[in-house]
Amino acid sequence: GKVTLLIEKLMKKKKIRDALREELVVLQTKAGFTGNDALVSDFEKRKMTNVALTKKLEDLKKKHGRLLASARRYKEEAASLQATGKLPRRRDANSGDLKI
C-alpha cells in the first residue's frame, strides 16, 4: 500500500527530474558561448590581446621597413665611397678575400 504509493511518487519525481536535466542540457547547448560567463570573459581577453599583438606586428613591420631602407642607403653610400676610393675594401676574416 503506502510504500508502493511512495515508490510511484518517487519514480514520477525522478522522471520529472530527468526531463528537466535533459531540457537544461538542450538550453545550455542553444545558449552556447553567450551563456557561459567564463567563455565570454576568456574571449574578450583574447580579443584584446589579439588587437594589441596586431598593432605591435604593424609597428614592427614599419620599423623593419625603415631599417631595411637605412641598410640599403648605407650600403649604397659605402659602394659609392669605395668607387671613389674614399673607403677601402674590407678583408673577409675567414678567407682573407676582399669584400665590399
C-alpha positions in Angstrom: 0.0 0.0 0.0 1.6 3.1 1.4 5.2 2.1 0.4 4.1 1.3 -3.1 2.5 4.8 -3.5 5.6 6.5 -2.2 7.7 4.5 -4.6 5.5 5.5 -7.5 5.6 9.2 -6.4 9.4 8.9 -6.2 9.6 7.3 -9.7 7.4 10.2 -11.1 9.6 12.8 -9.4 12.8 11.1 -10.9 11.2 11.2 -14.4 10.4 14.8 -14.0 14.0 15.5 -12.7 15.5 13.6 -15.7 13.3 15.5 -18.1 14.3 18.8 -16.6 18.0 17.8 -16.8 17.6 17.0 -20.5 15.9 20.3 -21.1 18.7 22.1 -19.3 21.3 20.4 -21.5 19.3 21.4 -24.6 19.0 25.0 -23.4 22.7 25.2 -22.4 23.6 23.9 -25.8 21.4 26.6 -27.5 22.8 29.3 -25.3 26.3 28.0 -26.1 29.0 30.6 -25.9 26.9 33.5 -24.6 25.5 31.5 -21.8 29.0 30.8 -20.3 30.5 33.8 -18.4 33.9 32.2 -18.3 34.0 31.7 -22.1 32.8 35.2 -22.7 35.5 36.6 -20.4 38.2 34.5 -22.0 37.1 35.5 -25.4 37.2 39.2 -24.5 40.7 38.9 -23.1 41.9 37.1 -26.1 40.3 39.6 -28.4 42.1 42.5 -26.6 45.4 40.6 -26.7 44.9 39.9 -30.4 44.3 43.6 -31.1 47.4 44.6 -29.1 49.5 42.0 -30.9 48.2 43.0 -34.3 49.2 46.7 -33.5 52.6 45.5 -32.3 53.1 43.5 -35.5 52.2 46.5 -37.7 54.6 48.7 -35.7 57.4 46.1 -36.1 56.7 45.8 -39.8 57.1 49.6 -40.2 60.3 49.5 -38.1 61.6 46.7 -40.3 60.9 48.6 -43.4 62.7 51.7 -42.0 65.7 49.5 -41.0 65.8 47.9 -44.5 65.7 51.3 -46.1 68.5 52.6 -43.9 70.6 49.5 -44.6 70.1 50.0 -48.3 71.2 53.6 -48.1 74.3 52.8 -46.0 75.2 50.0 -48.5 74.8 52.4 -51.5 76.8 55.0 -49.7 79.6 52.5 -48.9 79.6 51.3 -52.5 79.8 54.9 -53.7 82.7 55.8 -51.3 84.5 52.6 -52.4 84.1 53.5 -56.0 85.6 56.9 -55.4 88.4 55.4 -53.4 87.4 57.1 -50.1 86.5 53.8 -48.4 88.9 50.9 -48.5 87.6 47.4 -49.2 87.4 45.1 -46.2 89.0 41.7 -46.0 86.9 38.7 -45.1 88.0 37.4 -41.7 87.8 33.8 -42.7 89.3 33.7 -46.2 91.2 36.9 -46.3 89.4 37.8 -49.6 88.5 41.4 -50.3 84.8 42.1 -50.0 82.5 45.1 -50.3 
